[in-house]
Amino acid sequence: MAKKLLLVRHGKSDWGNINLSDFDRPLNKRGKENAPEMAERLINRGFKIDLMVSSPAKRAKSTAKYFAEAYHIDHIQFDESVYEANTTALLKVVNNLNNGADHIIMFGHNPGFTDFANELCDADIYNIPTAGMVLISFPFDSWQMVSKGTGELVFFDYPKNSDEV
């Protein structure tokens, strides 16, 4: 069965407290509104989730929890190597994913996620906005076979998108 990877950039974060580290920044009001909205859009598309993987940074974790609530999923796998990851690190995470999971959603950060989406499917995405999602399909049974240029862009959607790209 083909593998599908949904990359979701965390929701808009709050920069109000200058004493917080980047890792500990929470979602702001817009982020808390956009995350459930995007989860609902995903449900309306009929997308199924077998596994959720997230950066452990607060804003990514919070975004993932909104999706988990919408899907009634009680387990999110947190992977520290997704935080501030470049394309090489992200590919390593994907290549080590459980092959029993065909539909995986991963929550993380830019610029890594935009670069990764472009590298996997030769897309031409300038920027994945906060709470934006990119679905990429792979014609493999194994996540280990995923590499540069092996994916196909299924959709790119984001909160302010009025018609899907």
Disulfide bonds with the S-S distance in Angstrom:
none
